[in-house]
Amino acid sequence: MYSVIMFLHVLICVLLVIVVLLQQSKGGGMSSVFGGGGGGSDALFGGKGATPFFVKLTTGLAIGFFATSLILVLISRGTTTRSAIEKGLEEMPVQPAIPEEQAPIIPEEPEGGGR
């Protein structure tokens, strides 16, 4: 499930970038490079040109981007993966480093101060 949504998310991201670059800006934008900006786009998209179509397409892709982002966060938040080290530490019994029988005896200082 996660992989399918991730694929859709990447596809929407790529399409969103392409659509934003193809939109006609005040300076002509990338759409003029591909033959847009003049009479060619009027015949294909109707009398108003491609602007309303691209605005609706951008809005739809933006909504899809936010929806897939939210879904991916909610899915990944529910699953926590543990490393092999963490799993091994949970299974390993806790033992003291030095058993008490073999622990070194630390001598105490004499009460007189010795100096």
ABEGO torsion letter per residue (X at the ends): XAAAAAAAAAAAAAAAAAAAAABBBAAGEAAAAAGBGBAAAAAAAEAAEAAAAAAAAAAAAAAAAAAAAAAAAAAAAABBBBBAAAAAAAABBBBBABBAAABBBBBBBBAAGGX
